[in-house]
């Protein structure tokens, strides 16, 4: 059964990545601008003092505008850094470091720039909001990621805290499924889904 789920996920990842690559760039940019506007205009963003935002690559929903608004509002802005054992941590960064140095100077993990070890991480309990990537989501808030399990572990760690961050997933509407994605025991849901059409709370049951 587990092997079947893994195979199903692998096939879906391939399909969704191919579909994502076929979206005309102007169409993707328009959708991403609307998604960023919905997120940065939401109460959960305005009220957040500290945010973790993924660095977008490979035609993911672009997070540049989210970063810029977070810096403009004086929030503590963090980016992910992977650790051994498929763990992940939140690392505070400055605006100049992120936009002028990250892609040219930082080491990469899975093709994504990450802050060097000299940058000190902060505890997950100090985060108010986590902008969470995906290849696709279903309407119940389950994500299909790239298979590393980093964000599932991070969400699980956050939910073990008395004060956990809110996990919000930006995604283009075409990649929200109305039937369940393959799920395994460790898969975690997000709290909020944001598409170009608005902000949605995942369904509570299948």
Secondary structure by P-SEA (a helix, b strand, c coil): caaaaaaaaaaaaaaaaaaaaaccaaaaaaaaaaaaaaaaaccccccccbbbbcccccccccaaaaaaaaaaaccbbbbbbbccccbbbbbbbcccccccccccccccccccccccccbbbbccccccccccccccccccccccccccaaaaaaaaaaaaccbbbbbbbbbcccccccccccccccbbbbcbbbcccccccccccc
